[in-house]
Amino acid sequence: MRKYVILCFILSLALGGFYLINKKAEEKAQAKEKIQTMPDFEFLALDSTVFSVADLAGRKTILVYFNSTCEHCQYEASEISKQIDKFSNVNLLFVSEQNLAEIRTFSERYSLDKQENIKFLKAPDNGFYKVFGSNPIPSIFIYNTKKQLVKNYKGETKVELLMMND
Amino acid sequence: MNLLHSTFINTDKRWAFVFICLLSGLLTYLAQSFFVTEELFYYSLGEQVAIERFEKLWAESQRWQWVTYLILPILYLVKFTLVSFCIVTGALLANVKIGFKRVFQVVLVAEAVFFLPIILRLAWFTFVQTDYTLSDLQYFMPLSLANLFDVKHLEIWWVYPFQLANLFEVAYWLLLAYGLHLHTQKEYESMLRLVLSSYGSGLLLWVVLVMFLNVNFSH
């Protein structure tokens, strides 16, 4: 009898696990679908104003999700900074969940704080995941002028590729 | 059959453990040295990373390669202990008298069957499929569901259960049951039922855990 109780318990645990796996898998599939068009977001700009999709100029948008302590993000920012001329006709959004002071320091360190087409934004804790359904650091989302997703890179990506996807 | 019989009864646990770790280390070394080349790794990244950065990342990964060999014995020890624990618990519930040490010995001997797919994999990519990608290496599991279906198109969390459903796993269950049958002198069929209900339950929970972690942490 005891044996069957334990087996039933294990089976229930496994079924519960499968339910959670299925739920998470569905969430991921929905998020993947959702980001095919740039999702609505409202993040905080460095001047503490709210920045949303509506504020984007009608051109290609490259969104970099980063953390200033991540070495790959530092490299990405420095490479973009070195070839900044190539990005003049692009909305370049750097989004992080760190505090505004840390984000500002990062933008200044790579001299990316002066250009009007570059915005540094703060997402609330877990806010980026809620909107984009993914949060590996760094993540890069490239949207065309119609705000349709062209490419999503996970991890450090060379600048040539960012400019290749129009 | 006599050889199998004496192996299950007389194998020294310590030496068997050392042998398993050494053989596994050697096969891992062969696979890493001959198959996972710098070029293969670079193209598997889809040339996403600048070449000078890739070289740095590659050098870094090579520098930490020794950690793989260091954790092998720990992983094996954990695996053998967990499998033995499942079977001992099942034996207790089924009123079968067998100690942990004997079960551990059976588990160690049965593990030998898992070297076959590793050797087959090495042979396959050496002689048959000489042109391959990193994902070919990762997903290949001979005589498994993963080789019947194209797992590359499945979500990542389904790959592990498809790989696990293989004939070597079945042979492992049969060997475990045979080893227990020799040590307990109970019927082979009842020992097979014991393995299926005890190790099988543990394996089911393990698969669910691995899938759960994959679905939550994969990108």
Interface residues (C-beta under 8 A of the other chain):
Chain A: R2 K3 I6 L7 I10 L11 L13 A14 G17 F18 L20 I21 K24 A25 K28 Y75 E79 S134 P136 S139 Y153 K154 G155 E156 T157 K158 L161
Chain B: Q48 V49 A50 R53 L93 A94 E155 W157 S197 S201 L204 L205 V208 L209 M211 F212 V215 N216 H219
